């Protein structure tokens, strides 16, 4: 079947084309349009939540992930840094908008209601920056979007849209609405992040089944639906690493040799299945399409809780009782995102603005000096203040301090029984044994790619915010002014850049989809759905 032409010579893909995909990475297959003109091409994006070379490289080297191995042999690839905070909602929101959370306004799974003490869950209506599918709408581009986190409720688009988690309801997660009836046996990602003894087999089967469902839809779309941009995300990799890491980590306090014998290879086996699923997708990608794969963040072990409340109340701590009581986290189980309550801004706050500034400075010093009394290891690898990482209209909405803990630690505010001799460090709960790291992955392959391991320009690592500018370039679209990300030049052959220099477009208007009073009330009634 022939390829239809869109405005300005861009291709729209139809069933019947063969091609090459890739796995576990950001792969950009950079191909020219028919006749050799360096115009835009259709793009397939595959997201693998939580993928990291740290985990995958030994299996690639051993020949156990052949799709990923093939990508590395013939592509440009490397690490892709996550956004701060390194959680799925802000990370995927940055990946689809090309801006930092200070502009798209999503910092977490939850947010505070202005002027209230209420905390509600975020939805796609919280997003204040335009996603790439809205950038493409004026050109009449057709998009197929599947399971991208923080996209429910879905936008009306030219194409098909199955929104990703979190899901505030079990209806209304597709556009058009009738698409839900056509999906068949499709399970929503509920983010139930727990694993009880005896549930290991059923969880593995459930995540495998969800992966197969997503693969089935992607294959059907590739074979039957015209598109300019197809973007699908697989999240089972993230869930498996959160829950099954302890079975392969002898240093985890909850490590059980008997369970390790049975489930120590579960993450490996799931990645083998994911690699094979991506291999199936490979054969259906049109030859003229560009293909992009990426992860939103990396992963590492989680072993110990850094009991922040206990630490700040120790005898040598320099925060007063009033200052300590003014430290706020939205989720007590994840105290990596901190606020200090301030009079005139936060209901019930007792600290004046000057006192709050002093409390933040003291809190930063305390965190920078935190050391595990049992091992002597620094607990916080890196700490950011809001003005270092957030800029834009909504920068003040975000956390004032963000902590990247050292591998193995998680700051928490939960009341727990501390371990004898370690004070404010305790064994983490038995549910989560793996957690996010900053270093995700990307790769790029195609005749216009500059093959080999590539870093960003001028020593700058590539980041999630660079995805949208690069996609727009591949599609033959101008890149709007005001995006925080940049075109990933080092992964693109110089001759392609010379033949088709990137073009700029005017800044985008802010996106605004206000919650109705009924929707806000429903969010107040929801339990926390983060993870």
C-alpha positions in Angstrom: 0.0 0.0 0.0 1.3 3.4 -0.8 2.3 6.0 1.8 0.1 9.1 1.9 1.6 12.5 2.0 0.8 15.1 4.7 1.3 18.8 4.6 4.8 19.9 3.6 5.6 16.4 2.3 5.4 14.5 5.6 4.5 10.8 5.5 1.6 9.1 7.2 2.1 5.4 7.7 -0.3 2.7 6.5 -0.5 -1.0 7.1 1.9 -3.2 5.1 5.3 -1.5 5.8 8.1 -3.5 7.4 10.8 -2.0 9.6 13.0 -2.0 12.6 12.2 -1.1 16.2 14.4 -1.6 19.2 14.0 -2.3 22.9 14.5 -0.7 26.3 16.0 2.5 25.2 15.3 5.7 23.3 15.8 4.7 19.7 15.6 7.2 16.9 15.5 5.6 13.5 16.3 8.6 11.4 15.2 8.1 7.8 14.6 10.5 5.0 11.3 10.7 3.1 10.7 9.3 -0.3 12.9 10.7 -3.1 15.7 11.3 -0.5 14.5 14.7 0.6 15.4 15.4 4.2 11.8 16.0 5.3 10.0 14.7 8.4 9.1 11.0 8.9 6.5 9.2 11.1 7.8 8.4 14.5 7.2 5.4 16.8 8.0 6.0 20.5 8.3 3.1 23.0 8.7 3.9 26.7 10.1 1.3 29.1 9.3 2.6 32.6 12.4 2.3 34.9 14.9 0.9 32.4 18.5 1.3 33.3 21.8 0.1 31.7 23.0 -0.7 35.2 20.6 -3.6 35.4 20.4 -4.5 31.7 24.0 -4.3 30.5 25.2 -7.6 32.1 22.2 -9.5 30.5 22.9 -7.8 27.1 26.6 -8.8 27.3 25.5 -12.4 28.1 23.3 -12.5 25.0 20.1 -12.8 27.0 18.4 -9.6 25.6 19.1 -9.9 21.8 16.9 -7.0 20.8 18.7 -4.6 23.1 22.0 -6.1 22.1 21.2 -5.4 18.4 20.3 -1.8 19.2 23.6 -1.1 20.9 25.6 -2.6 18.0 24.1 -0.3 15.4 22.7 2.7 17.2 23.6 5.9 19.1 22.8 5.2 22.7 23.5 6.3 26.2 22.0 7.5 29.5 19.0 9.7 29.6 18.7 11.7 32.8 15.3 11.9 34.5 13.7 15.1 35.7 13.7 16.4 39.3 11.6 15.1 41.1 12.4 11.7 39.5 8.9 10.3 39.8 6.8 9.0 36.9 4.2 11.9 36.9 6.7 14.8 36.5 9.1 12.7 34.5 6.5 11.6 31.8 4.9 15.1 31.9 8.4 16.5 31.0 9.0 13.9 28.4 5.8 14.8 26.5 6.1 18.6 26.9 9.8 19.3 26.7 9.7 21.6 29.8 10.5 21.3 33.5 7.8 20.9 36.2 7.9 24.7 36.9 6.2 25.1 33.5 4.0 22.0 33.3 3.0 22.2 37.0 3.2 18.4 37.8 5.6 17.7 40.6 4.2 14.6 42.2 1.4 12.1 42.4 -0.4 14.6 44.7 -0.7 18.3 45.3 -1.9 20.7 47.9 -5.1 22.6 47.3 -4.1 26.3 47.4 -5.2 27.9 50.7 -6.2 24.6 52.2 -4.6 21.7 54.1 -6.2 19.2 51.7 -4.0 17.0 49.5 -5.5 15.6 46.3 -4.2 13.3 43.5 -2.9 14.8 40.3 -4.5 14.1 36.9 -3.8 15.2 33.4 -5.9 18.3 34.0 -3.1 19.5 36.2 -0.8 19.9 33.3 -0.2 23.5 32.2 2.1 23.0 29.2 1.1 21.6 25.8 2.1 18.0 25.1 3.5 17.1 21.7 0.2 15.8 20.4 -1.2 19.3 20.8 1.8 20.8 19.2 1.2 18.6 16.2 -2.6 19.3 16.0 -2.3 22.5 13.7 -0.6 20.4 11.1 -3.3 17.8 11.2 -1.0 15.1 12.4 -2.6 11.8 13.5 -1.4 10.4 16.9 -1.9 7.0 18.5 -1.2 7.2 22.2 -1.1 4.2 24.6 -0.6 4.1 28.4 1.5 7.2 28.8 1.5 8.0 32.5 -0.3 11.1 33.8 -2.6 11.4 30.8 -6.0 10.5 32.3 -8.4 12.1 31.4 -7.2 12.0 27.7 -7.2 15.0 25.4 -9.4 14.9 22.4 -7.0 14.3 19.5 -6.9 13.4 15.8 -6.3 9.7 16.4 -6.6 7.2 19.2 -5.8 7.7 22.9 -5.7 5.2 25.7 -4.6 7.1 28.8 -2.1 5.9 31.4 -2.1 5.9 35.2 -3.1 7.2 37.6 -6.8 6.5 36.8 -9.2 8.6 38.9 -12.1 6.4 37.5 -12.6 3.2 35.5 -14.4 5.1 32.7 -13.4 7.9 30.5 -9.8 6.8 29.9 -10.0 6.6 26.1 -10.5 9.0 23.3 -12.8 8.6 21.5 -14.9 7.2 24.4 -16.1 4.2 22.3 -12.5 3.1 21.9 -12.7 1.4 25.4 -15.2 -1.1 24.0 -12.8 -2.0 21.2 -9.7 -2.8 23.4 -10.8 -6.2 24.4 -9.3 -7.7 27.6 -7.5 -4.5 28.7 -6.5 -4.0 32.3 -5.9 -0.6 33.8 -2.6 0.0 35.6 -3.8 0.5 39.2 -0.4 1.1 40.9 -1.0 -1.4 43.7 2.6 -1.4 44.9 2.7 -4.3 47.3 3.7 -7.9 47.3 2.5 -10.3 50.0 4.2 -13.7 50.5 2.4 -16.2 48.3 1.4 -13.5 45.7 4.7 -13.6 43.7 3.5 -15.9 40.9 0.2 -14.1 40.5 1.8 -10.7 40.3 4.4 -11.9 37.8 1.5 -13.4 35.7 -0.5 -10.1 36.0 2.4 -7.9 34.8 3.2 -10.3 32.0 -0.5 -10.3 30.9 -0.6 -6.5 30.9 2.6 -6.3 28.9 1.1 -8.7 26.3 -2.1 -6.6 26.2 -0.1 -3.4 25.4 1.9 -5.3 22.8 -1.2 -6.6 21.2 -2.6 -3.1 20.8 0.6 -1.6 19.5 0.9 -4.4 16.9 -2.8 -3.8 15.8 -2.2 -0.1 15.5 1.0 -0.5 13.5 -0.7 -2.9 11.1 -4.0 -1.2 10.7 -3.9 2.5 11.7 -2.4 5.4 9.9 -0.3 7.6 12.1 2.3 10.3 12.3 3.2 9.7 15.9 2.7 6.5 17.9 3.7 6.6 21.5 3.2 3.6 23.8 4.6 2.9 27.3 5.2 -0.4 29.1 5.1 0.0 32.9 5.5 -3.6 34.0 9.3 -3.2 34.1 8.9 -0.6 36.8 6.5 -2.6 38.9 8.7 -5.7 38.7 11.7 -3.8 39.8 9.9 -2.1 42.7 8.6 -5.4 44.1 11.0 -8.2 43.1 14.4 -6.6 43.6 14.8 -8.0 47.1 14.8 -11.6 45.8 18.1 -10.9 44.0 19.7 -8.6 46.6 21.4 -10.5 49.5 22.1 -7.1 51.2 18.3 -6.4 51.6 17.3 -6.9 55.2 14.2 -8.9 54.0 16.3 -11.2 51.7 15.1 -14.8 52.1 17.3 -17.5 50.5 14.4 -19.8 49.9 12.4 -17.2 48.1 15.5 -16.0 46.3 16.0 -19.5 44.9 12.5 -19.3 43.4 12.2 -15.6 42.5 15.7 -14.3 42.3 15.5 -14.4 38.5 12.0 -12.9 38.2 13.2 -9.4 37.0 15.6 -11.0 34.5 12.8 -13.3 33.2 10.4 -10.4 32.8 13.0 -8.4 30.9 13.6 -11.4 28.6 9.9 -11.5 27.9 9.8 -7.7 27.4 12.7 -7.9 25.0 10.9 -10.6 23.0 7.7 -8.5 22.9 9.7 -5.6 21.5 11.2 -7.9 19.0 7.6 -8.7 17.8 6.9 -5.0 17.5 10.1 -4.7 15.5 8.7 -6.6 12.5 5.6 -4.3 12.3 7.3 -0.9 12.3 7.1 0.8 8.9 10.5 1.0 7.1 10.2 4.7 6.6 9.3 5.4 10.3 11.7 6.8 13.0 11.6 4.8 16.2 12.3 6.1 19.7 12.6 4.2 22.9 13.2 5.7 26.3 12.9 5.3 30.0 11.7 7.9 32.5 14.2 7.1 35.2 16.6 4.4 36.2 16.5 2.0 39.2 18.5 0.7 42.1 18.1 -1.2 45.4 16.0 0.0 48.3 17.1 -1.5 51.7 16.9 1.0 54.5 14.6 3.8 55.7 16.2 7.0 56.8 13.8 8.0 59.5 13.8 11.8 59.0 11.5 12.6 61.9 13.8 10.7 64.3 16.9 12.2 62.7 15.6 15.8 63.1 14.7 15.1 66.7 18.0 13.6 67.8 19.9 15.4 70.6 22.4 17.1 68.3 19.8 18.3 65.7 19.7 22.0 65.2 16.0 22.4 64.3 13.7 23.5 67.0 10.5 21.6 67.8 8.5 24.3 66.1 10.7 24.2 63.0 10.7 20.4 62.9 6.9 20.5 63.1 6.8 22.8 60.1 8.6 20.3 57.7 5.9 18.8 55.4 5.9 15.9 53.0 2.9 14.8 50.9 3.6 11.1 51.3 5.1 10.0 54.6 6.6 6.9 52.9 8.7 9.0 50.5 10.2 12.0 52.2 12.5 13.0 49.3 10.3 16.0 48.5 10.2 18.5 51.4 8.3 21.7 52.2 8.7 24.1 55.1 5.4 25.7 56.1 5.3 29.5 56.1 2.9 32.1 57.5 0.9 34.0 54.9 1.2 31.1 52.4 0.4 27.9 54.2 -2.7 27.4 56.4 -1.8 26.8 60.0 1.9 27.7 59.5 3.6 29.2 62.5 7.0 30.3 61.0 7.4 33.8 59.6 9.0 34.1 56.1 12.3 34.9 57.7 12.0 32.0 60.2 11.0 29.6 57.3 14.1 30.6 55.3 16.3 29.9 58.3 14.6 26.6 58.9 15.2 25.6 55.2 18.8 26.4 55.4 19.2 24.4 58.6 17.3 21.5 57.2 19.6 21.5 54.1 22.7 21.4 56.4 21.2 18.6 58.4 20.4 16.5 55.3 23.9 17.1 53.8 25.5 15.9 57.0 23.3 12.8 57.4 25.4 9.6 57.8 24.3 6.0 58.4 25.6 5.3 62.0 26.0 1.7 61.2 28.0 1.9 57.9 29.4 5.5 58.0 27.9 6.0 54.5 26.4 9.4 53.5 22.6 9.0 53.2 21.9 11.8 50.7 23.8 11.5 47.4 22.5 14.9 46.1 20.1 17.6 47.3 18.4 20.2 45.1 16.7 23.4 46.2 13.7 24.6 44.2 15.5 27.5 42.6 18.1 25.2 41.2 15.7 22.9 39.3 12.4 24.7 38.8 11.7 27.7 36.7 8.5 29.0 35.2 5.0 30.2 36.2 4.4 27.3 38.6 7.9 26.9 40.1 6.6 27.9 43.6 4.1 25.1 43.5 6.8 22.4 43.8 8.8 21.1 46.7 11.4 23.4 48.3 13.9 20.6 48.7 14.4 17.4 46.7 16.7 14.6 48.0 18.4 12.0 45.8 19.3 9.4 48.5 22.3 7.2 48.2 21.6 3.7 46.6 19.7 1.6 49.2 18.2 4.4 51.3 14.7 6.0 51.4 13.9 9.0 53.6 10.5 8.5 55.3 8.4 10.2 57.9 6.6 7.1 59.0 6.7 5.9 62.6 8.8 2.7 62.6 10.7 0.7 65.2 14.4 1.6 64.7 17.1 -1.1 64.5 19.2 -1.5 67.6 22.4 0.4 67.3 21.5 2.4 64.1 19.1 5.0 65.5 17.4 6.8 62.7 18.2 4.1 60.1 15.8 1.1 59.9 15.1 -1.8 57.6 12.7 -0.5 54.9 9.3 -2.1 54.7 9.0 -5.5 53.1 6.8 -4.2 50.2 9.2 -2.1 48.0 12.8 -3.2 47.5 13.8 -1.2 44.4 13.5 2.5 43.8 14.1 5.2 41.2 17.5 6.6 40.2 18.2 9.5 37.8 19.9 7.5 35.0 17.4 6.2 32.5 18.3 5.1 29.0 18.1 6.1 25.4 19.3 4.8 22.0 19.1 5.8 18.4 19.5 3.8 15.2 19.0 4.4 11.5 20.9 5.6 8.5 21.0 9.2 9.7 22.1 8.2 13.2 25.7 8.8 14.5 26.2 5.3 15.9 28.0 4.6 19.2 27.6 5.6 22.8 26.9 9.4 22.8 26.7 12.0 25.5 25.1 15.4 25.3 26.8 18.4 24.0 29.2 20.5 26.1 29.3 17.8 28.8 25.6 18.0 29.3 23.8 14.7 29.7 20.7 14.2 27.6 17.5 14.6 29.6 13.8 13.8 29.3 13.1 17.4 28.3 15.2 16.8 25.1 12.7 14.2 23.8 10.1 16.6 22.4 12.5 18.8 20.5 14.1 15.7 18.9 10.7 14.2 18.0 9.6 17.4 16.4 12.8 17.6 14.3 12.3 14.0 13.1 8.7 14.8 12.2 9.8 17.8 10.2 8.1 20.2 12.5 9.6 23.5 13.8 10.6 23.5 17.5 8.7 26.1 19.6 10.6 28.7 21.5 10.4 28.4 25.2 11.0 24.7 25.5 13.6 23.8 28.1 14.9 20.8 26.1 17.2 20.8 23.1 17.6 18.8 19.9 19.9 15.8 20.6 22.4 16.8 17.9 25.2 14.3 18.8 23.0 11.3 17.9 22.1 12.7 14.5 24.5 12.4 11.5 26.0 15.8 10.7 25.0 15.5 7.0 21.3 15.2 8.0 21.6 18.3 10.2 23.3 20.2 7.4 20.6 19.2 4.9 17.7 19.9 7.2 18.7 22.5 9.9 16.2 22.7 12.8 13.6 25.4 12.5 12.0 27.5 15.3 8.4 28.3 15.9 6.7 30.9 18.1 6.2 30.1 21.8 3.2 27.9 22.7 0.2 29.1 24.7 -0.3 27.7 28.2 -2.6 24.7 28.4 -5.4 25.0 30.9 -8.1 22.3 31.6 -9.7 23.2 34.9 -11.2 20.6 37.2 -15.0 20.8 37.7 -16.1 21.0 41.4 -17.3 17.4 41.1 -13.9 16.2 39.8 -12.1 18.0 42.6 -14.4 16.4 45.2 -13.8 13.0 43.7 -10.0 13.5 44.0 -10.4 14.5 47.6 -12.1 11.2 48.2 -9.4 9.0 46.5 -6.8 7.2 48.5 -3.2 7.9 47.7 -2.3 6.2 44.5 1.4 7.0 44.2 4.3 4.6 43.8 
